[in-house]
Amino acid sequence: MNASIDAVRVAGTPDGPVGVLVLEVEDEPEDILPIFIGVEEATSIAHGLDAEDIGRPLTHDLLLDVMEELGGRVEKVVVSRIEDNTYYADLHLQTPRDMVTVDARPSDSLALAARTNVPIQIAESVFDHGRRSREEFDELTDIRDVTEYA
Protein backbone atom coordinates (compact mmCIF):
# COMPACT_ATOMS: atom_id res chain seq x y z
CA MET A 1 0.00 0.00 0.00
CA ASN A 2 1.44 3.37 -0.98
CA ALA A 3 1.75 5.75 1.95
CA SER A 4 3.09 9.11 3.01
CA ILE A 5 3.91 10.91 6.22
CA ASP A 6 0.80 12.87 7.17
CA ALA A 7 2.02 14.38 10.44
CA VAL A 8 4.52 14.14 13.25
CA ARG A 9 2.74 14.75 16.53
CA VAL A 10 3.27 14.32 20.24
CA ALA A 11 1.05 12.55 22.75
CA GLY A 12 1.13 12.93 26.50
CA THR A 13 1.38 9.70 28.47
CA PRO A 14 1.79 8.96 32.19
CA ASP A 15 5.49 8.36 31.42
CA GLY A 16 5.91 11.65 29.56
CA PRO A 17 5.62 12.78 25.95
CA VAL A 18 5.79 10.28 23.08
CA GLY A 19 6.21 11.02 19.40
CA VAL A 20 3.49 9.82 17.05
CA LEU A 21 4.31 9.37 13.39
CA VAL A 22 1.07 9.46 11.41
CA LEU A 23 1.15 7.64 8.08
CA GLU A 24 -1.66 7.98 5.57
CA VAL A 25 -2.40 5.46 2.86
CA GLU A 26 -3.70 6.20 -0.62
CA ASP A 27 -7.38 5.35 -1.00
CA GLU A 28 -7.92 5.20 2.78
CA PRO A 29 -8.85 8.80 3.70
CA GLU A 30 -10.61 8.00 6.98
CA ASP A 31 -7.91 5.84 8.58
CA ILE A 32 -4.22 6.29 9.32
CA LEU A 33 -1.41 4.19 10.75
CA PRO A 34 0.05 5.75 13.90
CA ILE A 35 3.51 4.59 14.95
CA PHE A 36 4.65 5.63 18.40
CA ILE A 37 8.31 6.69 18.43
CA GLY A 38 10.71 8.68 20.57
CA VAL A 39 10.48 12.46 20.70
CA GLU A 40 14.04 12.80 19.34
CA GLU A 41 13.20 10.60 16.35
CA ALA A 42 9.99 12.53 15.77
CA THR A 43 11.93 15.80 15.81
CA SER A 44 14.44 14.40 13.32
CA ILE A 45 11.64 13.36 10.96
CA ALA A 46 10.10 16.85 11.21
CA HIS A 47 13.49 18.38 10.35
CA GLY A 48 13.69 16.10 7.31
CA LEU A 49 10.19 16.97 6.15
CA ASP A 50 10.96 20.68 6.45
CA ALA A 51 14.37 20.31 4.75
CA GLU A 52 15.66 22.21 7.75
CA ASP A 53 19.40 22.87 7.71
CA ILE A 54 20.48 23.24 11.32
CA GLY A 55 24.19 23.52 10.59
CA ARG A 56 25.74 20.35 11.91
CA PRO A 57 24.18 17.13 10.61
CA LEU A 58 21.84 15.11 12.79
CA THR A 59 22.42 11.36 12.88
CA HIS A 60 20.02 10.73 9.98
CA ASP A 61 21.64 13.47 7.90
CA LEU A 62 25.06 11.96 8.62
CA LEU A 63 23.91 8.47 7.62
CA LEU A 64 22.48 9.81 4.38
CA ASP A 65 25.65 11.82 3.64
CA VAL A 66 27.89 8.79 4.22
CA MET A 67 25.64 6.53 2.13
CA GLU A 68 25.67 9.00 -0.77
CA GLU A 69 29.46 9.54 -0.54
CA LEU A 70 29.87 5.78 -0.87
CA GLY A 71 27.69 5.76 -3.99
CA GLY A 72 24.46 4.49 -2.46
CA ARG A 73 20.98 5.90 -2.35
CA VAL A 74 17.68 5.15 -0.66
CA GLU A 75 15.13 3.71 -3.10
CA LYS A 76 12.11 3.11 -0.86
CA VAL A 77 10.94 2.33 2.66
CA VAL A 78 8.51 -0.46 3.50
CA VAL A 79 6.84 -0.82 6.89
CA SER A 80 6.83 -4.55 6.49
CA ARG A 81 5.62 -6.27 9.64
CA ILE A 82 4.54 -5.98 13.25
CA GLU A 83 5.54 -8.42 15.97
CA ASP A 84 4.59 -8.06 19.63
CA ASN A 85 3.34 -4.53 18.91
CA THR A 86 6.72 -3.53 17.47
CA TYR A 87 6.83 -2.27 13.90
CA TYR A 88 9.63 -3.27 11.52
CA ALA A 89 10.71 -1.62 8.32
CA ASP A 90 12.84 -2.54 5.34
CA LEU A 91 15.14 0.10 3.93
CA HIS A 92 15.73 -0.58 0.24
CA LEU A 93 19.08 0.78 -0.93
CA GLN A 94 20.80 0.93 -4.30
CA THR A 95 24.54 0.47 -3.86
CA PRO A 96 27.27 0.58 -6.50
CA ARG A 97 27.22 -3.23 -6.55
CA ASP A 98 23.60 -4.24 -6.05
CA MET A 99 20.21 -3.49 -4.58
CA VAL A 100 20.10 -4.40 -0.87
CA THR A 101 17.42 -4.45 1.81
CA VAL A 102 18.34 -3.51 5.36
CA ASP A 103 16.19 -4.23 8.42
CA ALA A 104 15.61 -0.95 10.25
CA ARG A 105 13.36 0.77 12.74
CA PRO A 106 10.48 2.57 11.04
CA SER A 107 11.51 5.84 12.70
CA ASP A 108 15.01 5.67 11.21
CA SER A 109 13.79 4.54 7.81
CA LEU A 110 11.12 7.22 7.67
CA ALA A 111 13.59 9.90 8.79
CA LEU A 112 15.63 9.00 5.70
CA ALA A 113 12.50 8.92 3.54
CA ALA A 114 11.59 12.41 4.78
CA ARG A 115 14.97 13.65 3.58
CA THR A 116 14.92 11.92 0.19
CA ASN A 117 11.22 11.89 -0.83
CA VAL A 118 11.42 8.20 -1.72
CA PRO A 119 8.28 6.05 -1.89
CA ILE A 120 6.86 4.73 1.38
CA GLN A 121 4.87 1.52 1.45
CA ILE A 122 3.00 -0.30 4.20
CA ALA A 123 2.25 -4.00 4.08
CA GLU A 124 -1.51 -4.45 3.96
CA SER A 125 -1.48 -6.76 7.00
CA VAL A 126 0.42 -4.11 9.01
CA PHE A 127 -2.06 -1.40 8.07
CA ASP A 128 -5.02 -3.64 8.86
CA HIS A 129 -3.54 -4.47 12.28
CA GLY A 130 -2.67 -0.91 13.30
CA ARG A 131 -5.18 1.27 11.45
CA ARG A 132 -6.96 3.88 13.50
CA SER A 133 -9.43 6.63 12.83
CA ARG A 134 -7.74 9.84 11.66
CA GLU A 135 -9.93 11.80 14.11
CA GLU A 136 -8.23 10.12 17.09
CA PHE A 137 -4.93 11.77 16.21
CA ASP A 138 -5.99 15.09 14.68
CA GLU A 139 -6.17 16.72 18.12
CA LEU A 140 -2.58 15.86 19.05
CA THR A 141 -0.06 18.69 18.93
CA ASP A 142 2.48 18.95 16.13
CA ILE A 143 5.96 18.03 17.39
CA ARG A 144 7.30 21.38 16.15
CA ASP A 145 5.06 23.20 18.64
CA VAL A 146 6.31 21.43 21.78
CA THR A 147 10.02 20.82 21.27
CA GLU A 148 13.00 23.05 20.81
CA TYR A 149 12.74 22.86 17.07
CA ALA A 150 15.75 24.78 15.85
C-alpha angles and dihedrals in degrees: 000000000000113000144173138198106267099178146340109223140165128234127198116232133175087259094051136268121341128193118239119202108201115205122190124202127215112256093016103089097158099051135054137184112240117199116191112221140161120287091240091054091047090052091050091052090050090051089052093049091050093045084231115181107206096175106249115054121257117226093269092049090050093050091050092047092050092046092051093045088055091052099258133123138188112253102179145331124231123192090212111174148354124221124177089349091304118122121220129198137196118221109207112207134183110215129183088261106036149330111280135185119216125195108234143160112269090236092057094042093048092047086059092044090052089056097045105033091228121159118280120207133184123203108244092234090054092050092047091051097047105028116131136176112276089226091066091065103032091086095056117104121255111253090235090064097056107036134063092266104184 
